[in-house]
Amino acid sequence: MAKRSLVVVESPTKVKTIQKYLDSKYIVKASMGHVRDLPKSKLGVDEKKGFKPEYKVLPAKKKVLDELKKAAEKVEALYIATDPDREGEAIGWHLAQELGVSKSKTHRIMFNEITERAVKAAFLHPGKIDTNKVNAQQARRVLDRLVGYKLSPLLWEKIRRGLSAGRVQSVAVRLITEREREIAAFVPVEYWSLHARLKGKNPPDFTATLKEVKDQKADLPDEASTMTVMTALHGQAWTVKSVTRGERRRNPAPPFITSTLQQDASRKLHFSAKKTMMLAQQLYEGVELGEEGAVGLITYMRTDAVRVAAEAQDEARQWVAGRLGQEYLPDAPPTYKAKKSAQEAHEAVRPSSVAREPKAVARFLSKDQLALYRIIWERFLASQMVATYVEDMQIWQNKAYLAKPVLCSYDGAIMKLRNWYAQFYEATS
């Protein structure tokens, strides 16, 4: 019997999805996450020798690791297919060390989406474990341990036992404390604003806001001065001196990254960050779509990049042109600028295929899965469409008793293009 290759992933959910894309030469197994970690009973970091970590096999993973070792004994190659981030790289590094397969036969493969095309492409171009990513994860883990084990006893002594200090939470508490002190030291200053509801010969009515008086910014520091101005204006006739119109371009929002996905899911769906990531993990790892089997519906959900693959943009443009019309497409696929701190190792969070419309997969998803998939699908398509143009209007009005004009701002805006978002609901309803 020909030797087989062992493919190790993190989650058992991925096993079935990936196995169906590979032939019988490959056997896919899951590590169930980390197999080694620092010991709980002690610090596990040698502070005198460059903070060298001491790793131990997790007791709960001993059986899983034994099974993986047995599977790795007679394979011709080991493929580490853990998640494409620092944590996944570290898990892969630990697995490679424990399974004992030679470095020449150990390969690292990554895919941003669990689809047949992405999985097969990954096996065509295998790489090696990235030690820089591994070291980045180790530094974070060591810092977690140092802060937790060194600072937590201080909390027990000063506040109460059972409290835990974290690498991120401790800094956040410091920032919150400093901000609260600034708020406590702030001296509030009273100010007032004055608005008038105006009606002309032609509709619509609108609200005007007092901005300037005699070329000076309107200063209404208290109720008395506000009442003085309001009394002088009462019953007076207002005339429009000039109307200024301008066009403002409003670009569509970029596709989701992890943080914006969590924010939108919280605002629109009332999901916690934890729930959002749990559902996104399910959509990424694969959902059973009837006869089609398990399919990964979105790209990897832990990312800070807004970059999108060219083939995904092409597919989105074809969908928009075919369903909504060519006029909703920009001349060239849009590009979005990531923050300076972004690592851009992965793509933005997007559907693995826009052809899988929310209504087409709705019967296979739970209510919450569908809700999250819908906002990811809509946000990505919107990001590939034309900008909206808004017409702004400012009205200058003149008071007869004032020597100088009073500037009032028009409280509305006229949409020049029909909202593209409404088009999605029309097209998918």
N, C-alpha and C positions, 0 to 999 in steps of 0.2 A: 504493500500500500504506500502510495506516495506521501511524503511528509507534508504536513499542513502548516499554515501560518496562523499564529495566534494574534488576534486583535483584541486589545483591552480598552474598554470604555469605562466611564464613571458610573453611569446610571443603567440599571437593568431595563429601563424603558427603551433605551436606544438599541439594545441588543437585537430585538426583533426587527426594528426598522432598518438597521444597517445590514443585518444578515441577509435580508431578502435581495439586497443590491449586489451581493458578492456570491461567487460560485463556491462549490464544495471544498475548494482548497483552503478556504479561510474559516476559522472558528472564532466567533465573537463571544467574549465574556465580559462581565462587569466587575469592577473593583469595589463598587458600592461606596465611592468616595475615597477618603484618605485611608491608607493602611498603616501608616506610621505617624507618630507625633511625639512631642516632648512629654516626659513622664509627669503625671499629675502629683505624685508624692513629693517632688522636689523641684527646685528651680530648673534644672536640666540645661543650664547655660553656663559654660565655663568663662567667667568674667576675666580670668587671668590669662586666658589663651585665645584672645581675639573673639570672645563671645561665641565660641564653638558650641553648636547645639548637640544635644545627646538625644538621639531618636530611639524610640521603642515601638515594636509592633503593637498596635491597639488590640487588647484582649478580644474585643468584639469582632475583630476582623481576622483573627487567626485562622478560622475555618475557611474563610473566603480566600485568604492568601495561600493556604495549603492547596486548595483546589487549583488556583492559578499556577502554582509551582509545578503541580503534577501535569497540567496541560502544557506547560512550557518546556518540559523535559525533552520531548522528541520533535519539537517544531523546527522548521528550517529558518523561520524568521519571526520576530516579535514586532508588532506594530502598536505603538502607544497612540491611542486615539482619544485621550482625555480632552476636556474642554479647552478651547483656544485662548486661555488667559493665564495669568501668573499662577493661580491656584492649581489649574489643570496641569501646567508645566511641572510644578513641584510634585504633584501626585504621580505623574509619569516618571519623574526622576526616581522617586522612592520605589515605584514598581520595578523599574529597570534594575535597580540595585538588589532588590529582594528576589527577583525571578531568576537571576543568574545567567541570562542569555548574553552572549558576547556582544560587545559594542558594535562590531561589524555587522551583526545580524539584528541589531535593535534599531528600529526606524520610528521617527515621529511623523504622524500625519495629522492634519487639522482640516476641518471644514467649517465654514461659516453658516452653512445650512445643511440639514440632513435630508438631502434629495439625491436621487440616483446620479444625476450629473455631477453634483459636488463631491459625493463619496468616491465615485470612480476616478474623478480628476485628482483627488488627493492621493490615491494609491499610485498614480502615474508619476507623481513628483514627491516622494517621501523625503524627509529631512532628518535632522538630528535634534535631540533635546537641547533647548536654548538655556545654557547655564546662567546667562544674565537674568532671564526671567525667574529661574529657580532661586538665584541669590536674592532677587528682589522680594520674593515670597518669604524666604528664610529670614531676611532682615525684618520684615513686618511681623513674622511669627515670634522672633526673638524679642522684638520691642513689646509686643503684646504681653509676653511672659514677664519681662523685666518690670513693666509698669504695673501689671496685675499683681505680681507676687511681692513687689516692693512697696507699692502704694496702698494696696488694700488693707494690710495690717494697721496702717495709720488711720484709715477710716474706721476700722473696728475700735481703735482706741479713742478717737475723738468724737465719733458719732454713734455708731452701733455695729455690732457684729453682723456678718452676713452680707454687707455691702461689698461691691466689687468695682474696682477702678479699671477703666479701659483706656487703650491707646488713643482712641478718638473721643470718647465721651469725656475724659478728663479735660482735654483741651476745650471742648465745647462748653463745659461747665464754666471754665475760666472766662471764655468770651461772653457768655450770658451774664456772668457776674459783673464784668466790666461794663457791659451795656446797661445793666440795671442801675449801676452806680451813676452812669451818665444821665439816665432818665431821672433819677432821684435828685440830681444836682441841677437839672434844667429849670430855668425860671420862665414860665409861660408868659407870653405877651398877648394881650387881647387885641383882636382885630375883627372888623365887620366887613361884609360885602353887600352890595345893593343890586337888586335885579328888578327889571320891569317886564311885565307881560304886555307886548305890543301887538296891535291889530291895525292893519292897513286896509286899503280899498280892496286889495287882492290877497287871497290866502297864500300861504298859511300864516297863522299867528306864530309869534316866536318870542323867546325870552332873550332880553338884552341885559348885558352885565356892564356896570359902570367900570371903566378902565382908566380914563384920564379926565382931568378937569383943568382947563387952561394949560394944556401941554404938560401937565404934571401928573404923575401917577396918583390915582385916587387914594387918599389916606383917610381911612375911617377907623380911628383907634378905639372908639367907644360908642355907646348907644346915643349919646347926646349929639355928637357930630354927625352920626348917620341920620338921625331924625331931622337935623337942620337941613341936610342936603335933600332928604326925601320930601320935606315940607315944601322946599323951593321948587321941586320938580312936579309936585302934585297938580294935576289939572292942566299942565302945560302941553302944548302941541309939539310933536316931534316930527322932524322932516329928515328924509334920507338925503344926505349930501352926496355920497358916492357908494358904489358897490364894487368890491374887488373879488374877482373869482380866480381860483387857482386849482390846478390839478395835482393830486397827490397820489403817488404810486405806492401800493401796499403789496409787497411780495408775499407769496405763500410761505408758511412756516417750513423749516427744513424737516426732513424725516426724523423720527424719534431717536434719541439716545436713551440710555438707561434712566437718567434723572428726569428728562422731559416726559418719558413714558409714565413714570411713577406719578409725576405731577398731574398729567392729564387724566390718568386713571383715577386719581384721588378727586379731582375737580368734577369730572363728568360722571364717573361710575361709583364714587365714594368707596374705592378700594384702598386698603392700607398698602404701604410699600411692600410688605411681606407677601400679601395676597397677590399683588400684581406680579411679583417675580415668580411666585409659585405657578401661577397660571401661564406666564410667559415660558417658563421652563417646560411645561407640558406641551405647549404649542410648538416649541423648538424641537423637543425630543421625538415627537411623532404622535399623531392621532389616527385612529383607525377610521378610514374613509370607505367603508363598505368593501366592494370588490377590489378597489385600488390598494387596500391594505393600509399599513401604518405610513403616514407621510408627515414630515416636518413642515409645518405651515409658516413658520417665521424664521428669520435669521437669528444668530446668537444675540441674546438679549442683554449681555453685559458689555457695553461699549460706550465710548465717549466720542466716537467719530460720526460725522454726518456724511461720510463718503458712501457712494453707491456704485455698484458694479455697472459697467457699460451695458451688459446684456439685460440687466434688470431695468435700466432706463429705457432701452429699446422696447422691451415688452410693455412697459407702462405707456409709452408714446403710441404704440399700436392700439392699445386698449382705448385710450382717450380719443384718438382719431376715429376709431371704429364705432365707439358708443356715444360720444358727445359731439365730435366734430373737430376738424382740423384747426378751427379758430381758437380752440382752447389750449393749443400747444404753442410754446415759445419756439422761435426759430431754431434754437440749439438747446440740448438738454441742460438744465440749470446746474450750477455747482454751488456748494455752500461752504463757507469758511468755518473751520472748527476753532475752538478756543485754543490759546497758546499752550495750555496744559494738557491738551488732548494727546493721547498716545497714537491714535488712529491705526491700531493694529487690526481692527475689524471694520466691517461696514456698519452703517446705521441699522437700526431695527426696522425691518421691512418684511412684507410677505415674501415667501420663497417663490411664489408665482401669483401675479395679479389676476391670472385667469381663474383662480379659485376665489370667486367672489363670496362675500359673507353669506349671501342667501343660498349659494350652492352647497356650502358645507354646514349650514345651520343645523341640519338634523343629526349630524354626527358630534356636535359639540354641546357642552353644558351651557346653560344660560350665561354664566360668567365668562367661560372661555370664548363664547361668541361675541360678547360685548367687548372684550379686550381685543380680539382679532379684528373686529370691525373698525375700531379707532386706529389700529396700526395700518390696516389696509387703506382706509380713507386718507390718513395723514400722508402716507407715502405717495398715493396718486396725486393728492393736492400739491405736494411738493414739486411735482414734475409738470405742473400746468402754468398757464400765464398768470401774470400779476393782475390784481384788481386795481382799477383806477377810481379814485374818489374825488368829486368836485367840492372844494371848500369855498365858502362864501364869507366875506366880512363886510359889514355895513357900517359906514360912517354916518352918524346922525348929528344934527346941529340943534342946539337949544337957543331960542330967540333971546333969552335974557343973559346968555353966556357970550363972552367975547370970542371964546375959542371953541372949536368943536369938541364933542364928547365921543370917544371911541367906544362902540358897543360891539360885542362879538355875536355872530349868528350861531344859534345853538343847535344847528342841524347840518347834515351833509347829504348830498344827492349821489346815489350810486350810479356810476356811468355804465357799469357792466352788471348783468345779472349775477348774483352770488353763485360762484362755481360749486359751492358746497351743496346748494339745493339741487344741483344737477346730479350729484351722486345719488341722492335719495330717489330722484325721479328715474334715474337709469337702473337702479337696483331694486326698486319696489316691485 
